[in-house]
Amino acid sequence: MQLALFAFLAAFLLISSLGALLFHRQNTLRRLSKVAARAADASLLQSIAPTPHSRIEQLVKPFQKVVPRSTEDVTTLQKRLSRAGYREHKYVNIFYSAKALVPALLCILATVTQVYTYAPLFVYALAAGLGFMAPDFWLSNRISARKLKLRLGLPEALDLIVICVEAGLSMDKATMRTSEELRISQPAIADELNLVFLEQRAGRPRGEAWKHLGDRTDVDNIRSLASILIQADKFGTSIGKTLRAHSETLRTRRKQDAEEQAAKTTVKLVFPLVLFIFPSLFVVTLGPSMIIMFEGFSKYLS
């Protein structure tokens, strides 16, 4: 009797545990399916929803062909936009639309503020000229800023590549790993290294991919890095030692550039001293004496 009762309790516990496991599994699968459905809907909505750049392109689409363009001009502009980090073709249309819209907006601003009343021809000509050149100035500024980011982030990227290579990864995998690790801290150099990895994955030789990186970014340090990697592949030297030496050279050069900029501050301070500091000092020191002199001359003349 006791044995039968024990067997019944064991069977009951076993069946209960199996039922609980099956119920928990079905509940988990149901929750995962809901999460997957929500993620699919979110990705679908994100793919369908227009991005801010596409909205801007739709807004400026009627003004794209106002400014005449040639094939050479478009090619040159695409290179400049690529150096600034804008690689899609829609940015070319946005740029040419801006060259037509910005002068019109400046002219409207001059009309609303009634600045044109002083010299209408000069004000409108100045507004049109500045508006036409403003996109070029903005693009040049963005190119300079991106070059500075690439120049500052290159030593850090080289250090990570050296660590990955010495850990046993190939140069291609080290480049991909470095681009993933620097995605937040150095997004500019991470983007360029990701393009290098994609070009190598597509079948382009390593030397050509790095040489293309130097031509695309127009940074001297990256061009020298490309030539160093080509020589390392040609002569069979250690890539880790070569990259480590180049990274130390870049850090030394950065230190020298900082010292040069610090040495130039004394010369640059001359102009604000002469224009702002010295006149106030003259007013403070010579002002009371000039007042006393004028009072004395007035008494003498009177």
Helices and strands as residue ranges (DSSP letters): H 2-48, H 52-60, G 61-63, H 71-84, H 90-112, G 115-117, H 120-166, H 171-181, H 187-201, H 206-217, H 220-235, H 239-268, H 270-272, I 273-277, H 278-301
